[in-house]
Amino acid sequence: MKPDALGGATSVVDGKLAGDFCMHLAGFVNSEVQLNFTPNFENTIYGAELARRHVGAEADAFSWYKWPITDGASCQARLVELAPRIASRGEIKLVEIVQCVSLALGFEETMSTEHVLSVEDYMAFYRYTNRPDLHPRMQDYLVGKRVRLIMMCGQQENSALQAMKTFLRRVMLHHTGKSNGGNWIHVTNPDVPNYPELLRLYAGL
């Protein structure tokens, strides 16, 4: 989880907005069941459509966006159950949203720690990015800053977490009007070339 998700103006969001995010994601993870709900914020409909297009466009290009996921029906049911509980909150922290939505998607935290990223740590995550032109901006945003590193296990494809990341960005982060074009979270798959490097980083914490 990146710095803006842990502190500052965008680390806490309106519960109703978070509820919209949860329902839009629920509608996406199981396209066989069409959900009929009225969003609290109408412009989240546009954000959700952007998220669907993004995941759809990336699904054939990158393994970590493989879609559909195996157990979308169960994920959808848990998200639909979760949404009103989140929406009833006046405000809710991003950390809590990521935790409870990840659990609804079938993932369990096995490790969570906060850490200040060095340049070497940053490169462990982003050395193989297909957008090296973003390094200066991303390093300025992340290096020397506090992040939360989370390891999860589950019986679901990582693409469920990648979809969560995309919907967070498109439905909620852009809604705040404070996005710098990035995401609140970064999701890494076990099949990426830098995964052994990341395991060594986690093991040393």
C-alpha positions as CSV (number, residue, x, y, z in Angstrom):
1,M,0.0,0.0,0.0
2,K,1.4,3.3,-1.1
3,P,1.9,6.5,1.1
4,D,-1.3,8.2,0.0
5,A,-3.3,5.1,1.2
6,L,-1.7,5.2,4.7
7,G,-1.9,8.9,5.5
8,G,-3.2,12.2,4.3
9,A,-6.4,13.4,2.6
10,T,-7.0,10.4,0.4
11,S,-6.3,7.7,3.1
12,V,-9.9,8.0,4.5
13,V,-12.9,8.1,2.2
14,D,-16.7,8.5,2.4
15,G,-18.3,5.2,3.4
16,K,-21.0,5.5,0.7
17,L,-18.3,6.0,-1.9
18,A,-16.6,2.8,-0.7
19,G,-19.9,1.0,-0.8
20,D,-20.3,2.0,-4.5
21,F,-16.7,0.7,-5.2
22,C,-17.6,-2.6,-3.5
23,M,-20.8,-3.1,-5.5
24,H,-19.2,-2.1,-8.9
25,L,-16.4,-4.6,-8.2
26,A,-19.1,-7.2,-7.2
27,G,-20.8,-6.7,-10.6
28,F,-17.5,-7.2,-12.4
29,V,-16.2,-10.4,-10.7
30,N,-19.3,-12.4,-11.8
31,S,-20.7,-11.1,-15.1
32,E,-23.2,-14.0,-15.2
33,V,-25.3,-12.2,-12.5
34,Q,-26.3,-8.7,-13.2
35,L,-26.6,-6.6,-10.1
36,N,-29.3,-4.0,-9.8
37,F,-28.2,-1.2,-7.6
38,T,-28.3,2.5,-7.5
39,P,-24.9,4.1,-6.7
40,N,-24.7,6.8,-4.1
41,F,-22.5,8.8,-6.5
42,E,-23.6,8.6,-10.1
43,N,-20.2,9.4,-11.5
44,T,-18.8,6.1,-10.1
45,I,-20.7,4.4,-13.0
46,Y,-18.2,6.0,-15.4
47,G,-15.3,5.1,-13.2
48,A,-16.4,1.5,-13.0
49,E,-16.7,1.4,-16.8
50,L,-13.2,2.7,-17.2
51,A,-12.0,-0.1,-14.8
52,R,-13.8,-2.8,-16.7
53,R,-12.2,-1.6,-20.0
54,H,-8.8,-1.5,-18.4
55,V,-8.9,-5.0,-17.1
56,G,-10.5,-6.3,-20.3
57,A,-7.7,-4.7,-22.4
58,E,-4.9,-6.1,-20.2
59,A,-6.4,-9.6,-19.8
60,D,-4.9,-11.0,-23.0
61,A,-1.6,-9.1,-22.6
62,F,-0.6,-9.9,-19.0
63,S,-1.1,-13.0,-17.0
64,W,-1.8,-11.0,-13.9
65,Y,-5.0,-9.7,-15.4
66,K,-6.3,-13.1,-16.5
67,W,-10.0,-13.0,-16.6
68,P,-12.5,-14.3,-15.6
69,I,-11.5,-15.6,-12.2
70,T,-12.4,-19.1,-11.1
71,D,-14.8,-18.4,-8.2
72,G,-16.5,-15.2,-9.2
73,A,-19.9,-16.2,-7.8
74,S,-18.7,-16.6,-4.2
75,C,-16.6,-13.5,-4.4
76,Q,-19.6,-11.6,-5.7
77,A,-21.8,-12.9,-2.9
78,R,-19.3,-11.8,-0.2
79,L,-18.8,-8.4,-1.8
80,V,-22.6,-7.8,-2.0
81,E,-22.9,-8.7,1.7
82,L,-19.9,-6.4,2.6
83,A,-21.1,-3.3,0.6
84,P,-23.9,-2.1,2.9
85,R,-21.7,-2.5,6.0
86,I,-19.0,-0.3,4.4
87,A,-21.6,2.2,3.1
88,S,-23.1,2.6,6.6
89,R,-19.8,4.1,7.9
90,G,-19.4,7.8,7.8
91,E,-15.8,7.4,6.8
92,I,-13.6,4.4,6.4
93,K,-9.8,4.0,6.1
94,L,-8.3,2.7,2.9
95,V,-6.3,0.2,4.8
96,E,-9.5,-1.3,6.2
97,I,-11.2,-1.3,2.8
98,V,-8.2,-3.2,1.2
99,Q,-8.2,-5.7,4.1
100,C,-11.9,-6.5,4.1
101,V,-12.3,-6.5,0.3
102,S,-9.2,-8.8,-0.2
103,L,-10.8,-11.2,2.3
104,A,-14.1,-11.1,0.4
105,L,-12.1,-12.0,-2.8
106,G,-10.7,-15.1,-1.0
107,F,-7.3,-13.8,0.2
108,E,-5.9,-13.9,3.7
109,E,-3.0,-11.8,5.0
110,T,0.0,-13.9,6.1
111,M,2.3,-10.9,6.8
112,S,1.9,-7.1,7.1
113,T,4.5,-4.6,8.0
114,E,5.3,-1.0,7.4
115,H,8.6,-0.1,5.9
116,V,10.4,3.0,4.5
117,L,11.4,2.2,0.9
118,S,15.0,2.7,-0.1
119,V,16.1,3.0,-3.8
120,E,17.1,-0.7,-3.8
121,D,13.7,-1.6,-2.3
122,Y,11.9,0.4,-5.0
123,M,13.8,-1.3,-7.8
124,A,12.9,-4.7,-6.3
125,F,9.3,-3.8,-7.1
126,Y,9.7,-1.8,-10.3
127,R,12.9,-2.9,-12.0
128,Y,11.0,-4.7,-14.8
129,T,8.3,-2.2,-15.4
130,N,7.2,-1.7,-19.0
131,R,7.1,2.0,-18.3
132,P,10.7,3.0,-17.4
133,D,9.8,6.6,-18.2
134,L,7.8,6.7,-15.0
135,H,10.8,6.0,-12.8
136,P,11.6,9.6,-11.9
137,R,8.1,10.4,-10.8
138,M,7.5,7.1,-9.0
139,Q,10.8,7.3,-7.2
140,D,10.0,10.8,-6.0
141,Y,6.7,9.5,-4.8
142,L,7.9,6.3,-3.1
143,V,11.5,6.4,-2.1
144,G,12.1,7.5,1.5
145,K,8.4,7.1,2.2
146,R,6.5,4.8,4.5
147,V,4.6,2.0,2.7
148,R,2.8,-1.1,4.0
149,L,4.0,-4.4,2.6
150,I,1.4,-7.2,2.7
151,M,1.8,-10.9,1.8
152,M,-1.3,-12.8,1.1
153,C,-2.3,-16.3,0.2
154,G,-5.6,-17.5,-1.3
155,Q,-7.4,-19.9,-3.5
156,Q,-8.2,-17.3,-6.1
157,E,-6.2,-15.9,-9.0
158,N,-4.1,-12.8,-8.3
159,S,-6.1,-11.1,-11.1
160,A,-8.9,-10.6,-8.5
161,L,-6.5,-8.3,-6.6
162,Q,-5.4,-6.6,-9.8
163,A,-9.1,-5.8,-10.5
164,M,-9.5,-4.5,-7.0
165,K,-6.6,-2.2,-7.5
166,T,-8.0,-0.9,-10.8
167,F,-11.5,-0.4,-9.4
168,L,-10.0,1.4,-6.4
169,R,-8.3,3.8,-8.7
170,R,-11.0,4.4,-11.2
171,V,-14.1,4.4,-8.9
172,M,-12.7,6.0,-5.8
173,L,-9.3,7.7,-6.2
174,H,-10.4,9.6,-9.3
175,H,-13.6,10.6,-7.6
176,T,-11.6,12.5,-5.0
177,G,-10.0,14.6,-7.7
178,K,-6.6,14.1,-6.0
179,S,-5.2,11.3,-8.1
180,N,-1.7,11.9,-9.7
181,G,-2.5,9.1,-12.2
182,G,-1.3,6.4,-9.9
183,N,-2.8,3.7,-7.7
184,W,-3.2,3.4,-4.0
185,I,-1.8,-0.1,-4.0
186,H,0.7,-2.2,-6.0
187,V,0.0,-5.9,-6.6
188,T,2.7,-8.3,-7.5
189,N,2.2,-11.8,-9.1
190,P,4.3,-14.9,-8.3
191,D,5.2,-15.3,-12.0
192,V,6.9,-12.0,-12.4
193,P,10.8,-12.0,-12.9
194,N,11.4,-9.9,-9.8
195,Y,9.4,-12.2,-7.4
196,P,12.5,-13.9,-5.9
197,E,14.0,-10.5,-5.3
198,L,10.8,-9.4,-3.5
199,L,10.8,-12.6,-1.3
200,R,14.3,-11.7,-0.2
201,L,13.2,-8.2,0.7
202,Y,10.2,-9.5,2.7
203,A,12.4,-12.2,4.4
204,G,14.8,-9.4,5.6
205,L,12.1,-7.4,7.3
